[in-house]
Amino acid sequence: MVARTEERVAPRRYFRPPGALPEVAFVAACTRCGACIDVCPVHAIVTAPAGAGLSAGTPIIDMARQACVVCADMPCAHACEPRALVPPADGWASIHMGRLELDPQRCITFQGVSCGVCARACPVGEAALALDAQGRPILKPEGCVGCGVCVNVCVTAPSSLKLELR
């Protein structure tokens, strides 16, 4: 008899819409009704694919397809009746969907080329992403909500900015 070793693979994690409960609670609470998807004005929210295990059919944000644009009134969270998405009392201040990282080797401003597209596009503004005196991006994790807008508008390919799950 041959011994069989099973490889454990961690389940894939997804970017969730703003106000999402912690992952296990979110998956348990979400009824997969699609109300949050229906009210997203930029269609940033889609469903997790069938192969996503327990997350299948739950709302996710595919940042490569469409970033969250930080709607002031968070219609997605307000539309969620089972309360898997909950608009925080302090608004966007406590939302952190992802952690932003910058690759200075790829960013053209570190090579002396003027740009600043990322900072100008950031819906949160200088609280999340500013430019230094040389016009290079300064990331401010405490103010960044992890929406992904800056990643999508970056002029380098691939983007000089990367959003990681928290």
Biotite code that builds the C-alpha atoms (Angstrom):
import biotite.structure as struc

atoms = struc.array([
    struc.Atom([0.000, 0.000, 0.000], chain_id="A", res_id=1, res_name="MET", atom_name="CA", element="C"),
    struc.Atom([1.355, 3.421, -0.972], chain_id="A", res_id=2, res_name="VAL", atom_name="CA", element="C"),
    struc.Atom([1.074, 6.184, 1.582], chain_id="A", res_id=3, res_name="ALA", atom_name="CA", element="C"),
    struc.Atom([-0.819, 9.147, 0.212], chain_id="A", res_id=4, res_name="ARG", atom_name="CA", element="C"),
    struc.Atom([0.067, 12.637, 1.305], chain_id="A", res_id=5, res_name="THR", atom_name="CA", element="C"),
    struc.Atom([-2.583, 15.253, 0.961], chain_id="A", res_id=6, res_name="GLU", atom_name="CA", element="C"),
    struc.Atom([-1.569, 18.749, 0.192], chain_id="A", res_id=7, res_name="GLU", atom_name="CA", element="C"),
    struc.Atom([-3.593, 21.324, 2.059], chain_id="A", res_id=8, res_name="ARG", atom_name="CA", element="C"),
    struc.Atom([-4.338, 24.408, 0.080], chain_id="A", res_id=9, res_name="VAL", atom_name="CA", element="C"),
    struc.Atom([-5.505, 27.517, 1.863], chain_id="A", res_id=10, res_name="ALA", atom_name="CA", element="C"),
    struc.Atom([-8.852, 28.714, 0.529], chain_id="A", res_id=11, res_name="PRO", atom_name="CA", element="C"),
    struc.Atom([-8.590, 31.694, -1.772], chain_id="A", res_id=12, res_name="ARG", atom_name="CA", element="C"),
    struc.Atom([-9.457, 34.974, -0.144], chain_id="A", res_id=13, res_name="ARG", atom_name="CA", element="C"),
    struc.Atom([-11.302, 37.752, -1.929], chain_id="A", res_id=14, res_name="TYR", atom_name="CA", element="C"),
    struc.Atom([-11.649, 41.509, -1.685], chain_id="A", res_id=15, res_name="PHE", atom_name="CA", element="C"),
    struc.Atom([-15.038, 42.111, -0.116], chain_id="A", res_id=16, res_name="ARG", atom_name="CA", element="C"),
    struc.Atom([-17.299, 45.147, -0.506], chain_id="A", res_id=17, res_name="PRO", atom_name="CA", element="C"),
    struc.Atom([-16.958, 47.906, 2.079], chain_id="A", res_id=18, res_name="PRO", atom_name="CA", element="C"),
    struc.Atom([-18.367, 47.175, 5.509], chain_id="A", res_id=19, res_name="GLY", atom_name="CA", element="C"),
    struc.Atom([-17.929, 43.397, 5.206], chain_id="A", res_id=20, res_name="ALA", atom_name="CA", element="C"),
    struc.Atom([-17.923, 41.421, 8.432], chain_id="A", res_id=21, res_name="LEU", atom_name="CA", element="C"),
    struc.Atom([-14.813, 39.326, 9.162], chain_id="A", res_id=22, res_name="PRO", atom_name="CA", element="C"),
    struc.Atom([-14.578, 36.559, 6.519], chain_id="A", res_id=23, res_name="GLU", atom_name="CA", element="C"),
    struc.Atom([-16.096, 33.609, 8.395], chain_id="A", res_id=24, res_name="VAL", atom_name="CA", element="C"),
    struc.Atom([-18.963, 35.730, 9.735], chain_id="A", res_id=25, res_name="ALA", atom_name="CA", element="C"),
    struc.Atom([-19.442, 37.311, 6.312], chain_id="A", res_id=26, res_name="PHE", atom_name="CA", element="C"),
    struc.Atom([-19.752, 33.972, 4.491], chain_id="A", res_id=27, res_name="VAL", atom_name="CA", element="C"),
    struc.Atom([-22.130, 32.708, 7.176], chain_id="A", res_id=28, res_name="ALA", atom_name="CA", element="C"),
    struc.Atom([-24.336, 35.829, 7.101], chain_id="A", res_id=29, res_name="ALA", atom_name="CA", element="C"),
    struc.Atom([-24.433, 36.467, 3.348], chain_id="A", res_id=30, res_name="CYS", atom_name="CA", element="C"),
    struc.Atom([-27.558, 35.032, 1.709], chain_id="A", res_id=31, res_name="THR", atom_name="CA", element="C"),
    struc.Atom([-26.130, 35.608, -1.789], chain_id="A", res_id=32, res_name="ARG", atom_name="CA", element="C"),
    struc.Atom([-29.185, 37.703, -2.647], chain_id="A", res_id=33, res_name="CYS", atom_name="CA", element="C"),
    struc.Atom([-27.267, 40.093, -4.908], chain_id="A", res_id=34, res_name="GLY", atom_name="CA", element="C"),
    struc.Atom([-28.779, 43.288, -3.480], chain_id="A", res_id=35, res_name="ALA", atom_name="CA", element="C"),
    struc.Atom([-25.324, 44.840, -3.009], chain_id="A", res_id=36, res_name="CYS", atom_name="CA", element="C"),
    struc.Atom([-24.415, 43.957, -6.598], chain_id="A", res_id=37, res_name="ILE", atom_name="CA", element="C"),
    struc.Atom([-27.596, 45.561, -7.941], chain_id="A", res_id=38, res_name="ASP", atom_name="CA", element="C"),
    struc.Atom([-26.990, 48.922, -6.234], chain_id="A", res_id=39, res_name="VAL", atom_name="CA", element="C"),
    struc.Atom([-23.280, 49.341, -6.987], chain_id="A", res_id=40, res_name="CYS", atom_name="CA", element="C"),
    struc.Atom([-23.195, 52.356, -9.333], chain_id="A", res_id=41, res_name="PRO", atom_name="CA", element="C"),
    struc.Atom([-19.947, 51.315, -11.060], chain_id="A", res_id=42, res_name="VAL", atom_name="CA", element="C"),
    struc.Atom([-20.620, 47.565, -11.096], chain_id="A", res_id=43, res_name="HIS", atom_name="CA", element="C"),
    struc.Atom([-17.518, 46.866, -9.011], chain_id="A", res_id=44, res_name="ALA", atom_name="CA", element="C"),
    struc.Atom([-19.240, 44.096, -7.067], chain_id="A", res_id=45, res_name="ILE", atom_name="CA", element="C"),
    struc.Atom([-19.545, 40.691, -8.728], chain_id="A", res_id=46, res_name="VAL", atom_name="CA", element="C"),
    struc.Atom([-20.125, 37.189, -7.400], chain_id="A", res_id=47, res_name="THR", atom_name="CA", element="C"),
    struc.Atom([-17.354, 34.814, -6.414], chain_id="A", res_id=48, res_name="ALA", atom_name="CA", element="C"),
    struc.Atom([-17.047, 32.000, -8.969], chain_id="A", res_id=49, res_name="PRO", atom_name="CA", element="C"),
    struc.Atom([-18.612, 28.565, -8.538], chain_id="A", res_id=50, res_name="ALA", atom_name="CA", element="C"),
    struc.Atom([-15.193, 27.099, -7.744], chain_id="A", res_id=51, res_name="GLY", atom_name="CA", element="C"),
    struc.Atom([-14.768, 29.376, -4.721], chain_id="A", res_id=52, res_name="ALA", atom_name="CA", element="C"),
    struc.Atom([-15.957, 26.753, -2.253], chain_id="A", res_id=53, res_name="GLY", atom_name="CA", element="C"),
    struc.Atom([-18.007, 28.210, 0.588], chain_id="A", res_id=54, res_name="LEU", atom_name="CA", element="C"),
    struc.Atom([-17.489, 31.690, -0.866], chain_id="A", res_id=55, res_name="SER", atom_name="CA", element="C"),
    struc.Atom([-19.204, 30.786, -4.154], chain_id="A", res_id=56, res_name="ALA", atom_name="CA", element="C"),
    struc.Atom([-21.915, 33.283, -5.020], chain_id="A", res_id=57, res_name="GLY", atom_name="CA", element="C"),
    struc.Atom([-20.887, 35.797, -2.365], chain_id="A", res_id=58, res_name="THR", atom_name="CA", element="C"),
    struc.Atom([-20.093, 39.368, -3.383], chain_id="A", res_id=59, res_name="PRO", atom_name="CA", element="C"),
    struc.Atom([-16.491, 40.216, -4.184], chain_id="A", res_id=60, res_name="ILE", atom_name="CA", element="C"),
    struc.Atom([-14.664, 43.103, -5.787], chain_id="A", res_id=61, res_name="ILE", atom_name="CA", element="C"),
    struc.Atom([-12.393, 42.115, -8.643], chain_id="A", res_id=62, res_name="ASP", atom_name="CA", element="C"),
    struc.Atom([-10.006, 45.076, -8.569], chain_id="A", res_id=63, res_name="MET", atom_name="CA", element="C"),
    struc.Atom([-8.518, 44.162, -11.957], chain_id="A", res_id=64, res_name="ALA", atom_name="CA", element="C"),
    struc.Atom([-11.966, 44.468, -13.536], chain_id="A", res_id=65, res_name="ARG", atom_name="CA", element="C"),
    struc.Atom([-13.382, 47.488, -11.705], chain_id="A", res_id=66, res_name="GLN", atom_name="CA", element="C"),
    struc.Atom([-12.245, 49.193, -8.523], chain_id="A", res_id=67, res_name="ALA", atom_name="CA", element="C"),
    struc.Atom([-14.578, 50.351, -5.772], chain_id="A", res_id=68, res_name="CYS", atom_name="CA", element="C"),
    struc.Atom([-15.008, 54.128, -6.118], chain_id="A", res_id=69, res_name="VAL", atom_name="CA", element="C"),
    struc.Atom([-15.720, 54.890, -2.462], chain_id="A", res_id=70, res_name="VAL", atom_name="CA", element="C"),
    struc.Atom([-19.360, 55.986, -2.724], chain_id="A", res_id=71, res_name="CYS", atom_name="CA", element="C"),
    struc.Atom([-20.055, 58.485, 0.046], chain_id="A", res_id=72, res_name="ALA", atom_name="CA", element="C"),
    struc.Atom([-23.300, 56.776, 1.081], chain_id="A", res_id=73, res_name="ASP", atom_name="CA", element="C"),
    struc.Atom([-22.125, 53.122, 0.721], chain_id="A", res_id=74, res_name="MET", atom_name="CA", element="C"),
    struc.Atom([-25.255, 51.877, -1.089], chain_id="A", res_id=75, res_name="PRO", atom_name="CA", element="C"),
    struc.Atom([-23.928, 48.298, -1.079], chain_id="A", res_id=76, res_name="CYS", atom_name="CA", element="C"),
    struc.Atom([-23.763, 48.145, 2.708], chain_id="A", res_id=77, res_name="ALA", atom_name="CA", element="C"),
    struc.Atom([-27.149, 49.827, 3.124], chain_id="A", res_id=78, res_name="HIS", atom_name="CA", element="C"),
    struc.Atom([-28.756, 47.341, 0.710], chain_id="A", res_id=79, res_name="ALA", atom_name="CA", element="C"),
    struc.Atom([-27.549, 44.324, 2.674], chain_id="A", res_id=80, res_name="CYS", atom_name="CA", element="C"),
    struc.Atom([-30.517, 43.101, 4.717], chain_id="A", res_id=81, res_name="GLU", atom_name="CA", element="C"),
    struc.Atom([-28.770, 40.142, 6.376], chain_id="A", res_id=82, res_name="PRO", atom_name="CA", element="C"),
    struc.Atom([-26.120, 42.652, 7.610], chain_id="A", res_id=83, res_name="ARG", atom_name="CA", element="C"),
    struc.Atom([-23.122, 40.811, 6.123], chain_id="A", res_id=84, res_name="ALA", atom_name="CA", element="C"),
    struc.Atom([-22.152, 44.328, 5.016], chain_id="A", res_id=85, res_name="LEU", atom_name="CA", element="C"),
    struc.Atom([-22.533, 46.956, 7.692], chain_id="A", res_id=86, res_name="VAL", atom_name="CA", element="C"),
    struc.Atom([-21.911, 50.666, 7.083], chain_id="A", res_id=87, res_name="PRO", atom_name="CA", element="C"),
    struc.Atom([-19.627, 51.801, 9.903], chain_id="A", res_id=88, res_name="PRO", atom_name="CA", element="C"),
    struc.Atom([-20.751, 54.693, 12.078], chain_id="A", res_id=89, res_name="ALA", atom_name="CA", element="C"),
    struc.Atom([-17.642, 56.682, 11.135], chain_id="A", res_id=90, res_name="ASP", atom_name="CA", element="C"),
    struc.Atom([-18.126, 56.151, 7.396], chain_id="A", res_id=91, res_name="GLY", atom_name="CA", element="C"),
    struc.Atom([-15.077, 55.342, 5.317], chain_id="A", res_id=92, res_name="TRP", atom_name="CA", element="C"),
    struc.Atom([-12.612, 56.155, 8.134], chain_id="A", res_id=93, res_name="ALA", atom_name="CA", element="C"),
    struc.Atom([-12.644, 52.566, 9.405], chain_id="A", res_id=94, res_name="SER", atom_name="CA", element="C"),
    struc.Atom([-12.877, 50.778, 6.032], chain_id="A", res_id=95, res_name="ILE", atom_name="CA", element="C"),
    struc.Atom([-9.702, 48.985, 4.957], chain_id="A", res_id=96, res_name="HIS", atom_name="CA", element="C"),
    struc.Atom([-10.452, 46.511, 2.159], chain_id="A", res_id=97, res_name="MET", atom_name="CA", element="C"),
    struc.Atom([-6.807, 46.027, 1.260], chain_id="A", res_id=98, res_name="GLY", atom_name="CA", element="C"),
    struc.Atom([-3.240, 47.165, 1.883], chain_id="A", res_id=99, res_name="ARG", atom_name="CA", element="C"),
    struc.Atom([-1.554, 49.240, -0.818], chain_id="A", res_id=100, res_name="LEU", atom_name="CA", element="C"),
    struc.Atom([2.055, 48.637, -1.832], chain_id="A", res_id=101, res_name="GLU", atom_name="CA", element="C"),
    struc.Atom([4.265, 50.639, -4.207], chain_id="A", res_id=102, res_name="LEU", atom_name="CA", element="C"),
    struc.Atom([7.077, 49.272, -6.357], chain_id="A", res_id=103, res_name="ASP", atom_name="CA", element="C"),
    struc.Atom([9.493, 52.224, -6.695], chain_id="A", res_id=104, res_name="PRO", atom_name="CA", element="C"),
    struc.Atom([11.518, 50.289, -9.303], chain_id="A", res_id=105, res_name="GLN", atom_name="CA", element="C"),
    struc.Atom([8.488, 50.309, -11.584], chain_id="A", res_id=106, res_name="ARG", atom_name="CA", element="C"),
    struc.Atom([7.046, 53.770, -10.751], chain_id="A", res_id=107, res_name="CYS", atom_name="CA", element="C"),
    struc.Atom([8.181, 56.263, -13.394], chain_id="A", res_id=108, res_name="ILE", atom_name="CA", element="C"),
    struc.Atom([8.333, 59.149, -10.923], chain_id="A", res_id=109, res_name="THR", atom_name="CA", element="C"),
    struc.Atom([11.342, 57.480, -9.271], chain_id="A", res_id=110, res_name="PHE", atom_name="CA", element="C"),
    struc.Atom([13.035, 57.654, -12.683], chain_id="A", res_id=111, res_name="GLN", atom_name="CA", element="C"),
    struc.Atom([12.481, 61.391, -12.977], chain_id="A", res_id=112, res_name="GLY", atom_name="CA", element="C"),
    struc.Atom([9.314, 61.306, -15.103], chain_id="A", res_id=113, res_name="VAL", atom_name="CA", element="C"),
    struc.Atom([6.433, 63.495, -13.963], chain_id="A", res_id=114, res_name="SER", atom_name="CA", element="C"),
    struc.Atom([3.158, 61.644, -13.374], chain_id="A", res_id=115, res_name="CYS", atom_name="CA", element="C"),
    struc.Atom([0.947, 61.771, -10.241], chain_id="A", res_id=116, res_name="GLY", atom_name="CA", element="C"),
    struc.Atom([-2.039, 60.075, -11.880], chain_id="A", res_id=117, res_name="VAL", atom_name="CA", element="C"),
    struc.Atom([-2.507, 57.796, -8.862], chain_id="A", res_id=118, res_name="CYS", atom_name="CA", element="C"),
    struc.Atom([-2.731, 60.643, -6.358], chain_id="A", res_id=119, res_name="ALA", atom_name="CA", element="C"),
    struc.Atom([-5.080, 62.695, -8.537], chain_id="A", res_id=120, res_name="ARG", atom_name="CA", element="C"),
    struc.Atom([-7.422, 59.714, -9.031], chain_id="A", res_id=121, res_name="ALA", atom_name="CA", element="C"),
    struc.Atom([-7.549, 58.650, -5.372], chain_id="A", res_id=122, res_name="CYS", atom_name="CA", element="C"),
    struc.Atom([-11.137, 59.147, -4.147], chain_id="A", res_id=123, res_name="PRO", atom_name="CA", element="C"),
    struc.Atom([-9.910, 59.513, -0.563], chain_id="A", res_id=124, res_name="VAL", atom_name="CA", element="C"),
    struc.Atom([-7.325, 62.148, -1.463], chain_id="A", res_id=125, res_name="GLY", atom_name="CA", element="C"),
    struc.Atom([-4.199, 63.116, 0.437], chain_id="A", res_id=126, res_name="GLU", atom_name="CA", element="C"),
    struc.Atom([-5.323, 61.213, 3.525], chain_id="A", res_id=127, res_name="ALA", atom_name="CA", element="C"),
    struc.Atom([-4.429, 58.036, 1.593], chain_id="A", res_id=128, res_name="ALA", atom_name="CA", element="C"),
    struc.Atom([-2.073, 58.972, -1.214], chain_id="A", res_id=129, res_name="LEU", atom_name="CA", element="C"),
    struc.Atom([-0.072, 62.157, -1.652], chain_id="A", res_id=130, res_name="ALA", atom_name="CA", element="C"),
    struc.Atom([2.930, 63.291, -3.667], chain_id="A", res_id=131, res_name="LEU", atom_name="CA", element="C"),
    struc.Atom([6.247, 64.390, -2.178], chain_id="A", res_id=132, res_name="ASP", atom_name="CA", element="C"),
    struc.Atom([8.211, 67.457, -3.338], chain_id="A", res_id=133, res_name="ALA", atom_name="CA", element="C"),
    struc.Atom([9.667, 65.426, -6.230], chain_id="A", res_id=134, res_name="GLN", atom_name="CA", element="C"),
    struc.Atom([6.195, 64.278, -7.316], chain_id="A", res_id=135, res_name="GLY", atom_name="CA", element="C"),
    struc.Atom([6.649, 60.713, -6.067], chain_id="A", res_id=136, res_name="ARG", atom_name="CA", element="C"),
    struc.Atom([3.761, 58.867, -4.369], chain_id="A", res_id=137, res_name="PRO", atom_name="CA", element="C"),
    struc.Atom([3.626, 58.729, -0.589], chain_id="A", res_id=138, res_name="ILE", atom_name="CA", element="C"),
    struc.Atom([1.361, 55.953, 0.688], chain_id="A", res_id=139, res_name="LEU", atom_name="CA", element="C"),
    struc.Atom([-0.566, 56.620, 3.890], chain_id="A", res_id=140, res_name="LYS", atom_name="CA", element="C"),
    struc.Atom([-1.897, 53.254, 5.107], chain_id="A", res_id=141, res_name="PRO", atom_name="CA", element="C"),
    struc.Atom([-3.919, 54.785, 7.926], chain_id="A", res_id=142, res_name="GLU", atom_name="CA", element="C"),
    struc.Atom([-6.052, 56.734, 5.444], chain_id="A", res_id=143, res_name="GLY", atom_name="CA", element="C"),
    struc.Atom([-6.135, 54.239, 2.556], chain_id="A", res_id=144, res_name="CYS", atom_name="CA", element="C"),
    struc.Atom([-9.402, 52.294, 2.251], chain_id="A", res_id=145, res_name="VAL", atom_name="CA", element="C"),
    struc.Atom([-7.968, 49.808, -0.241], chain_id="A", res_id=146, res_name="GLY", atom_name="CA", element="C"),
    struc.Atom([-10.419, 50.629, -3.031], chain_id="A", res_id=147, res_name="CYS", atom_name="CA", element="C"),
    struc.Atom([-8.001, 49.949, -5.889], chain_id="A", res_id=148, res_name="GLY", atom_name="CA", element="C"),
    struc.Atom([-8.658, 53.064, -7.979], chain_id="A", res_id=149, res_name="VAL", atom_name="CA", element="C"),
    struc.Atom([-4.994, 54.087, -7.966], chain_id="A", res_id=150, res_name="CYS", atom_name="CA", element="C"),
    struc.Atom([-3.911, 50.587, -9.015], chain_id="A", res_id=151, res_name="VAL", atom_name="CA", element="C"),
    struc.Atom([-6.240, 50.698, -12.028], chain_id="A", res_id=152, res_name="ASN", atom_name="CA", element="C"),
    struc.Atom([-5.223, 54.181, -13.221], chain_id="A", res_id=153, res_name="VAL", atom_name="CA", element="C"),
    struc.Atom([-1.461, 53.706, -12.877], chain_id="A", res_id=154, res_name="CYS", atom_name="CA", element="C"),
    struc.Atom([0.209, 54.298, -16.253], chain_id="A", res_id=155, res_name="VAL", atom_name="CA", element="C"),
    struc.Atom([2.789, 51.533, -15.886], chain_id="A", res_id=156, res_name="THR", atom_name="CA", element="C"),
    struc.Atom([2.031, 48.004, -17.022], chain_id="A", res_id=157, res_name="ALA", atom_name="CA", element="C"),
    struc.Atom([1.832, 46.136, -14.812], chain_id="A", res_id=158, res_name="PRO", atom_name="CA", element="C"),
    struc.Atom([0.820, 48.760, -12.287], chain_id="A", res_id=159, res_name="SER", atom_name="CA", element="C"),
    struc.Atom([3.443, 50.189, -9.931], chain_id="A", res_id=160, res_name="SER", atom_name="CA", element="C"),
    struc.Atom([0.822, 49.882, -7.205], chain_id="A", res_id=161, res_name="LEU", atom_name="CA", element="C"),
    struc.Atom([-0.485, 46.613, -5.838], chain_id="A", res_id=162, res_name="LYS", atom_name="CA", element="C"),
    struc.Atom([-3.332, 45.950, -3.468], chain_id="A", res_id=163, res_name="LEU", atom_name="CA", element="C"),
    struc.Atom([-2.964, 43.067, -1.041], chain_id="A", res_id=164, res_name="GLU", atom_name="CA", element="C"),
    struc.Atom([-5.651, 41.592, 1.170], chain_id="A", res_id=165, res_name="LEU", atom_name="CA", element="C"),
    struc.Atom([-5.392, 42.620, 4.797], chain_id="A", res_id=166, res_name="ARG", atom_name="CA", element="C"),
])
